[in-house]
């Protein structure tokens, strides 16, 4: 830890990451509410504008590119206007999309959020969550076999929309680990049996509770859940995100590390987990310890929830927050401070 977290931030642009996961396009309809509908007790939103951004695994890719990392993404989109829009946005960001499969038989996943006065009013999901099969599945396997050897890490971004499945991971995880690659997972609560032997996993509190069948009601319960996950998945680290209670890192041979939340204000938690796993993985790639990577991802997660809509953070933003929180951060990492 002697080099400091700032030096790790300087190297994040050296990371080369392959992402496998569910590709989503997020639509935001922004408006104002001035009255209640006479038809039902609901607000009437007067639309001012709309915007689109990459979501799901595509948002993880966007976060990695915001850090300067090289990114190849593997997933599936429909042969439709939203799929073409999503691919265009990713290409514009400098993300390699040649491993994305286009399937005319299923729509691109679209999540529409209606927002008024900085608050979500409602979300509408249009999706097909059937498992990817046949030609599409075979194409993804071939793409991953081509992409992983030249990467430093693989991120499995599981939104439960049909891409992440047991048979695929039974091939991909051993291959990646056998090549010495870091493999991290942003999990889906009912897929934990698929993730054995990965490097690290970043569940939120509810996912960790449901995966273990245990409740996190206090520090003792949190420790029991973290240890259970490490043992059952045979992974090197578990980073449980706890919302406004921060995070807790579990790693072999070390006591649990509780990291307080760093958000100043919370406007939107959409995509916060995507930012966390992007920063956590990139930091590991460039030589950070699990502890250092967790602290940086906690700072990044705190920054992104201060933004409205699916958003990303840059190394410069993390550095600025790190400088503001330096004393607290050093206390967490155990980094010695010079005498004043």
matplotlib code that plots the C-alpha trace (Angstrom):
import matplotlib.pyplot as plt

x = [0.0, 3.0, 2.5, -0.9, -4.3, -3.5, -0.9, -3.4, -5.8, -3.0, -2.8, -6.4, -6.2, -3.9, -6.5, -7.9, -11.3, -13.8, -17.4, -20.0, -23.5, -26.9, -27.0, -29.6, -30.5, -31.8, -34.4, -35.0, -38.1, -37.7, -40.6, -42.6, -45.6, -48.1, -51.3, -52.9, -54.8, -58.6, -58.6, -56.7, -54.7, -51.5, -49.3, -49.5, -45.9, -45.4, -42.5, -39.6, -37.0, -35.8, -32.4, -30.8, -27.7, -26.1, -27.4, -26.6, -23.3, -23.1, -23.0, -20.2, -18.3, -19.1, -17.7, -14.5, -14.0, -14.5, -11.5, -9.5, -9.6, -9.7, -13.0, -14.4, -18.1, -20.0, -23.7, -26.8, -29.0, -32.1, -32.0, -34.0, -33.5, -32.7, -30.1, -28.5, -28.7, -27.0, -24.1, -23.6, -23.4, -20.8, -18.7, -18.7, -17.3, -14.5, -15.9, -15.1, -18.5, -17.4, -18.3, -21.9, -24.4, -27.4, -30.6, -33.6, -35.7, -35.6, -35.9, -33.1, -33.9, -35.2, -35.8, -37.8, -37.7, -40.0, -38.4, -40.0, -38.4, -35.3, -37.4, -38.4, -42.1, -42.3, -40.1, -41.3, -39.3, -39.6, -37.6, -37.3, -35.6, -35.4, -32.0, -29.9, -29.7, -28.6, -26.7, -26.6, -25.1, -22.5, -21.5, -21.0, -18.8, -16.6, -16.4, -15.2, -12.7, -11.2, -11.4, -10.3, -6.7, -5.6, -7.5, -6.4, -9.9, -13.4, -16.4, -19.6, -22.5, -25.6, -29.0, -30.9, -31.9, -30.7, -27.0, -25.4, -26.2, -24.7, -23.5, -21.7, -20.0, -18.9, -16.7, -15.7, -14.7, -12.2, -10.8, -10.2, -8.8, -6.6, -5.1, -4.5, -7.2, -9.1, -12.8, -15.3, -19.0, -21.9, -24.4, -28.1, -29.6, -30.7, -27.5, -24.9, -24.3, -22.9, -20.1, -17.8, -14.0, -14.2, -11.7, -14.3, -18.0, -19.8, -23.4, -25.6, -27.1, -30.3, -28.5, -26.1, -28.9, -30.9, -27.9, -27.0, -30.5, -29.2, -30.2, -27.8, -29.2, -26.0, -22.2, -22.2, -24.7, -22.8, -19.6, -21.4, -22.9, -19.5, -17.7, -20.4, -20.2, -16.4, -16.5, -19.4, -18.0, -14.3, -13.5, -10.7, -12.8, -16.4, -17.4, -20.9, -22.4, -24.8, -26.2, -26.0, -24.2, -21.2, -19.5, -17.8, -14.9, -14.1, -10.8, -8.9, -6.6, -7.8, -10.4, -13.5, -13.1, -16.0, -16.0, -18.3, -20.5, -19.1, -22.0, -22.8, -26.3, -28.2, -30.2, -30.3, -28.9, -29.4, -26.2, -24.2, -23.3, -22.0, -19.6, -18.5, -17.5, -15.9, -13.6, -13.0, -11.9, -9.8, -7.9, -7.2, -5.9, -3.3, -2.0, -4.3, -4.9, -8.5, -8.6, -7.4, -9.7, -12.7, -11.9, -11.6, -14.8, -16.6, -15.5, -16.7, -20.1, -20.6, -19.9, -22.2, -25.3, -25.0, -25.8, -29.2, -29.7, -27.3, -23.9, -20.2, -17.3, -13.7, -10.4, -10.2, -13.5, -12.4, -9.1, -10.9, -13.1, -10.1, -8.3, -11.4, -11.7, -7.9, -7.8, -10.8, -9.6, -6.1, -7.6, -9.5, -6.6, -4.1, -1.9, 0.4, 0.2, 3.4, 3.6, 2.2]
y = [0.0, 2.3, 3.7, 5.1, 5.0, 7.9, 5.8, 3.1, 5.6, 6.7, 3.1, 2.3, 3.1, 0.1, -2.4, -4.7, -6.2, -8.5, -8.1, -10.9, -9.9, -8.6, -5.6, -3.0, 0.4, 2.9, 5.5, 8.5, 10.6, 13.9, 16.1, 18.2, 17.4, 20.1, 18.2, 14.9, 12.9, 13.1, 9.5, 8.0, 9.2, 9.5, 12.4, 13.8, 14.2, 16.9, 15.7, 18.1, 15.8, 12.3, 10.7, 7.2, 5.6, 2.2, 0.0, -3.3, -4.8, -1.9, 0.5, -1.5, -1.1, 2.7, 3.0, 1.2, 3.4, 6.5, 5.2, 4.8, 1.0, -1.0, -2.9, -5.7, -6.6, -9.8, -10.1, -10.0, -7.3, -7.5, -6.6, -3.5, 0.3, 0.2, -2.5, -0.4, 2.7, 0.9, -0.5, 3.0, 4.5, 1.9, 2.3, 6.1, 5.6, 3.4, 0.1, -3.0, -4.4, -7.0, -9.8, -8.7, -11.1, -9.7, -11.9, -11.0, -13.3, -11.2, -7.5, -5.3, -4.9, -1.4, 0.1, 3.3, 5.6, 8.6, 11.3, 14.4, 16.9, 14.6, 11.7, 8.5, 8.3, 4.9, 2.4, 0.4, -2.7, -4.3, -7.5, -11.1, -13.1, -16.5, -18.2, -17.6, -20.9, -22.4, -20.3, -17.2, -19.2, -20.9, -17.5, -16.1, -19.1, -18.6, -14.9, -15.4, -18.0, -15.4, -12.4, -13.7, -14.8, -11.2, -9.6, -9.1, -9.7, -11.0, -9.3, -11.4, -8.9, -10.9, -9.1, -12.4, -11.6, -14.8, -14.4, -15.7, -19.4, -22.3, -24.2, -21.2, -20.3, -23.9, -23.4, -19.8, -19.5, -22.5, -21.3, -17.7, -18.8, -21.4, -18.5, -16.6, -14.0, -12.2, -13.1, -10.9, -11.2, -8.7, -11.4, -12.3, -13.7, -17.0, -17.8, -18.1, -21.8, -20.7, -18.6, -21.0, -20.5, -16.8, -14.3, -12.1, -11.3, -8.1, -8.9, -6.3, -7.0, -8.6, -10.8, -12.0, -12.8, -14.7, -16.7, -17.9, -18.1, -15.9, -12.5, -9.6, -7.9, -7.0, -7.2, -10.9, -11.8, -9.9, -11.7, -15.1, -14.3, -13.1, -16.2, -18.5, -17.0, -17.3, -20.9, -22.0, -20.2, -20.9, -17.4, -15.1, -12.2, -11.1, -7.4, -7.0, -3.6, -2.2, 1.0, 3.9, 1.6, 1.3, -2.0, -4.9, -6.8, -10.4, -12.0, -15.1, -14.7, -11.2, -9.8, -8.3, -4.7, -2.4, 0.7, 3.6, 5.0, 8.1, 9.7, 13.3, 13.2, 10.3, 11.2, 7.9, 4.4, 3.2, 1.5, 2.0, -1.7, -1.3, 1.4, -0.5, -3.6, -1.6, 0.3, -2.7, -4.9, -2.4, -1.6, -5.3, -5.6, -2.8, -4.3, -3.0, -5.2, -6.3, -3.7, -0.9, -1.9, -1.9, 1.5, 3.0, 1.4, 2.7, 6.2, 5.7, 4.3, 7.3, 9.6, 7.9, 7.9, 11.7, 11.8, 11.5, 8.7, 5.9, 7.6, 7.0, 8.4, 9.2, 8.7, 12.5, 12.5, 9.7, 11.4, 14.6, 12.7, 10.8, 14.0, 15.2, 11.9, 11.2, 10.9, 8.6, 6.5, 6.1, 5.0, 2.2, 1.0, 1.3, 3.7, 5.6, 9.4, 11.6, 13.7, 17.2]
z = [0.0, 0.2, -3.3, -2.4, -4.1, -6.4, -8.1, -8.7, -10.3, -12.6, -14.0, -14.5, -18.2, -18.7, -17.8, -20.6, -19.7, -21.4, -20.2, -20.6, -19.7, -20.4, -22.7, -21.9, -23.2, -20.7, -21.8, -19.6, -20.1, -18.2, -17.3, -14.8, -12.7, -12.2, -11.6, -10.8, -13.5, -13.3, -14.5, -11.5, -8.5, -10.5, -11.5, -15.0, -16.4, -19.0, -21.0, -21.5, -23.1, -23.4, -23.4, -23.9, -22.3, -22.1, -19.3, -17.7, -19.0, -21.4, -18.5, -16.9, -20.2, -20.2, -16.7, -17.7, -20.7, -18.5, -16.6, -19.8, -19.8, -23.0, -23.2, -25.3, -24.7, -25.4, -25.2, -27.4, -28.9, -31.1, -34.8, -34.1, -33.8, -30.1, -30.7, -33.4, -31.2, -28.3, -30.5, -32.0, -28.5, -27.4, -30.5, -30.0, -26.6, -28.0, -26.8, -29.0, -30.0, -32.5, -30.0, -29.6, -31.2, -33.0, -32.8, -34.9, -32.8, -29.6, -28.8, -27.4, -23.7, -23.0, -19.6, -19.6, -16.6, -16.3, -14.1, -12.8, -10.4, -9.9, -8.8, -10.7, -11.2, -12.8, -14.7, -17.7, -18.8, -22.3, -22.5, -23.4, -20.6, -22.2, -22.0, -25.1, -27.0, -30.3, -32.7, -30.4, -27.5, -29.8, -31.2, -27.7, -26.7, -29.8, -29.2, -25.6, -26.6, -29.0, -26.6, -23.2, -24.0, -24.7, -21.8, -18.1, -16.6, -17.3, -15.7, -15.6, -15.4, -14.6, -14.8, -15.2, -18.8, -20.5, -21.2, -18.0, -17.7, -16.0, -19.0, -20.5, -17.2, -16.7, -19.8, -19.5, -15.8, -15.9, -19.2, -17.9, -14.6, -16.3, -18.3, -15.1, -15.7, -13.0, -13.0, -11.1, -10.9, -10.3, -9.5, -9.8, -6.7, -8.1, -10.0, -7.2, -7.9, -11.3, -9.9, -8.2, -8.5, -9.6, -8.2, -6.5, -6.4, -5.5, -4.3, -2.6, 0.8, -0.5, -3.0, -0.3, 2.1, -0.5, -1.7, 1.8, 3.3, 6.2, 7.4, 7.9, 11.0, 12.7, 12.3, 13.4, 10.7, 8.1, 8.9, 8.8, 5.4, 3.9, 5.2, 3.9, 0.4, 0.3, 1.3, -1.0, -4.0, -3.3, -4.3, -3.1, -2.1, -1.5, -1.5, -0.1, -0.9, 1.8, 0.3, 2.7, 5.2, 2.8, 2.0, 3.7, 2.1, 2.9, 1.8, 2.7, 5.7, 6.6, 9.0, 7.4, 6.3, 6.8, 4.6, 5.4, 2.6, 0.9, -0.9, -0.1, -1.5, -3.1, -6.2, -8.1, -7.3, -10.9, -12.1, -8.9, -8.8, -12.4, -11.3, -8.3, -10.2, -13.0, -10.7, -8.4, -11.3, -13.1, -9.9, -9.3, -12.8, -12.3, -9.0, -6.3, -3.3, -2.7, 0.1, -2.1, -4.9, -2.5, -1.1, -4.6, -5.8, -2.7, -3.5, -7.1, -6.0, -3.7, -6.6, -9.1, -6.9, -6.6, -10.3, -11.8, -14.4, -15.4, -15.1, -15.0, -13.0, -14.1, -12.5, -12.0, -10.1, -7.9, -7.2, -6.2, -3.8, -2.5, -1.7, 0.2, 2.1, 2.5, 6.3, 6.4, 3.5, 4.9, 8.2, 6.3, 4.2, 6.9, 4.9, 7.3, 7.1, 7.5, 10.6, 10.2]

ax = plt.figure().add_subplot(projection="3d")
ax.plot(x, y, z, "-o")
ax.set_aspect("equal")
plt.show()
